[in-house]
């Protein structure tokens, strides 16, 4: 019996039959860890007070979005952010019961981890043992339960959307995508990959319908603010020209503040972002269909039919969406610490889409985690992050 133990352990760690069992163990263990963090590690006030003050202003009837402000400034997120924090304001004694709020965010963290396990399992290409890597991020636990950042809500909604798209529930996935977008504009980083998936699987007509659904949902969530002052809402919630402060960035710090704030540098990153997306669209995401020309021709000639020839599998859906998000993160001028939540649970999945040896994959994950845990960030930590994200994306391209 003892002699056969290594083989049984190997089977548990690698055979798809035991994936759910391992996932349950990981989720249960991390749930306990998260509760211990809530109970024994001090909460750090950063944006929670601002969220609560903004919610209070909105609850008092203010509908001009630019006038919804807090201690650190006006609301710069879409209206879903206000709705969520208005509810939290109501159930946490106007934000004073932080301990209760932390438990709510702990539950949200566990839901995020569960959805991630679901995405990995649905893809069907990941070894069981990779799930043990998911709870290892110190920074992610902090973002959820010690800082209470609103990124958590957008991340969970997007993870649910990815799982819905993997199961072919495109209408549900689109509603969840739009719900995530109503909290953080950063969800737009997934949009290029999502358009490829929908166009290939549903065709032009359905893709346009689902795009209209996204826009309509945004309008519904923000209706009272759009009616009061549409320009004030759109310029606040979807400000594409916003420049983050250099002192908080984790990305590109090695360049120095002058170059970091340069409009020319910003335009260069935008061109690089768009060029990389186009390259993946032309040479990777449509490769199995005979090329992007074939997909576009089928889509426009028969708009009510699927434009792709190759099946859009759950693994393909996860790979394209997560890669699209990674490209956006790589070329983001500024990344604040809470932005790590945008992709930390995705990094192991993407690393296993490369052909790198397992030790190098683990080293890549460790390097990224290191970079996000150096505070304040340094030229070294920022360089490590940029190099790691670049190697990860290059590995996906080659893989």
Buried (B, 14 or more C-beta within 10 A) or exposed (E): EEEEEEEEEEEBBBEEEBBEEBBEBBBEEBBEBBBEBBEEEEBEEBBBBBBBBBBBBBBEEBBEBBBBBBEEEBBBBBBBBBBBBBEBBEEBEBBEBBEEBBBBBBBBBBBBBBBBBBBBBBBEBBBBBBBBBBBBBEBBBBBBBBBBBBBBBBBBBBBBBBBBBBBEBBEBBBBBBBBBBBBBBBBBBBBBBBBBBBBBBBBBEBBBBBBEBBEEBBEEBBEEBBEBBEEBBBBBBBEEEEEBEBEBBBBBBBBEEEEBBBEEBBEEBEEEBEEBBEEBBEEBBBEBBBEBEBBBEBBEEEBEBBBBEEEBBBBBBBBBBBBBBBBBBBBBBBBBBBBBBBBBBBBBBBBBBBEBEEEBBBBBBEBBBBBBBBEEBBEEBBBBBBBBBEBBBEBBBEB
